[in-house]
Amino acid sequence: MEQVARIMQKGVEEGVFPGAVLLASKGGEIVFHQAYGYTDQTHRFPATTATIYDLASLTKPLATAACIMALVEQGRLSIKDRLGALHPGFGIPEKMGLTLEQLLSHTSGFPAYRPYYEVLSQCPFEARQTRLLELLNSEPLEYAPGKGCIYSDLGYMAISLMLEEFTGAPLDRLFSQLVAAPLGIDDLFFFPFNPDKKDASPVIALDSIAPTEDCPWRKKVILGQVHDDNAWTLGGAAGHAGLFGTAHGVWRLVNGIRSALAGKAGRFFASQNTMKVFLEKKRAPGTYVLGFDTPSPSESSSGKAFSPRTVGHLGFTGTSFWADLTEDAVVTLLSNRVHPTRNNGKIRIFRPKIHNAVMAAMGFFPE
């Protein structure tokens, strides 16, 4: 792993990110877990393996999809269930027939993104979920459901509204009860808050969490609050973003999913059969399984050494994980590359380079 360490240190020196934590495992055993650089530019607190990062879109597979898995396992949901049947508020014909399968695999027809925070921030906090429902209902689909694939934050916002309506509990509580607790994970969590309050930041040690952007809209460096503006206006726990955690926490959850899928004994939130439904069939016309991405046919951020039977996801803040389900290899990279500005795209070139190096160090090479 000496070459891996050199590449990570060079990433700090070349400004790919202020700091980062890399964790790799093979056969369920951690073989590399190191931190590099600093959490921020001002205080220059050293990043450690316990540093908490804003996981951004890793929320989609690790929280939202995982909660759906747990509810499917319990027999309370099916991936064929329709949105309108689970949440009567989605009662217009265009939206009521969307299935969980389509929403989870980004084939629902919902657009990729809308700056809903501009509208939601003008509403009292207590009215924002209702207003979001109205916005999603009025949003035209960009293609017939199942006939295209657009990676969509909006589809996952719809899922989180459905989950709260269907279960009567917010996403952060569902995640804690259904997913984190069965695996004994205490370092993956949401920071729910009321953004109408003057000081909505959690009480945490400044050196324990990596800040994200110096945000021109919120007019401050974001620390202990979700970076995504839509998730922020919704109180920090949304279906598309809001999860925070350590590299070890991400690994514990991903490795738990990998172990359950392999049929190993343990206390998991879903069985092997349920995991197979979510992870082993790509949903045409896209490259997604349910909740998770798979490596692109060319120029994948995962590099060239992961097998075709690999799942993972990227987060906008500079986070990612990839799990090779054939080779039992997991690589988790957490960083705050958006600090102090999101206009830093160096991680696009860095990700495949570090993944190739890690996989080579573990004995896996491109075919």
Steps between C-alpha positions, in 0.01 A plus 500: 500500500800734481398620154145556626631716786711705260203564270282607792763740632551640152124556480526729804806680363339559160175630647272213401359535853611659829499157659357154459463156655552183299389157617539174308405145589545157348297198602332702772832598663622861503843520337539879479347783702685831502424873513682773309514878510272733692130546558501870413710788374457732799581291807685225316379231736659174384260255339478175694340164438219619731427818302133538412418590138187619324425190291273684254343258250630194680177566690308351206634142525611490863195658662203533266539177302614315811181602685295373206697173512416459868130567441494256206664242727224557755234451233371854538608615154567356153712660231194475275292717735375820341566845640135603506401194701767570762446877520152627404648846445653372176150467356545642151513237224854586385648437846273250672606211274875539556644191667765482770709301254493789250575761765788303651659431160464857366262389223189681630518795262565758771756767399846494653480812715304812575600781742190448713677664794434840342125442544509287815713750693218754465255267682475438875698190583189308606346553153797391290419130466154590369647755262757247377218256425332769291824574313564133423141447385521797266842401360459365144667164440774516238417160349251219542579297814729208420592640158808697599748557780592831661683503832246686712506665840128569456409133485668444835326802650173333399611176668578676828158670500344160440700336779393758756135479394500120488685434826418810699870556577759736347786357297766562765306295756421226250865470405608477862239237588486291184860507375760633742374329817494142360862539391607679817617807307521826696714708266250548217221747572306806392516846657130596495426861594258786451661749258263773619695512826787745520764242593411162353845344520543189717717520809816324385873545530631717217785260431274192469315592180618615159343825377379530146442807285532869576141533385402819315130438575531426874790747522725285716725196497266205552592292804278235655218576259423319178666658196211434263270804504179309430573261788591793726167675447322172581670470837813304417349155444383440145494198272776629274745653752558563869688195630827564685758254622848360517675278248475212745126555537452491124711187481307328780173553314635410155678194638181397678312516171778305327500236773121459494503468123766229528277307739729535800367465852443820691253759619394685185205722417407294193549143379703366211189466283397862557853622433502311172184679386667836558858432390520227237291627211575819311188690403488584130535747341752622758796347681345514845391227734256606772652791689854429386706589196723260307827581321464674165611296198783749441677766705333393823601678818551151645796445269561186297555222753155447651303208360168547314323388818578822684272756664575840645419868493654847488424803716529860377703608803782263402386169645468153347498128559533202267435140600609211277249229584699231317839572653377615843689828467372835629662842455363807680635849433365792703613857440368856508622600155235781494685688777520788454338494155310250287694628197766238561460208262843342544346197672363377164851407388611396847228243573585241232871543571467423870257214441737338251786532749301357792369207302847423365639505854234245599587277204226597254597619155306597186430206271 
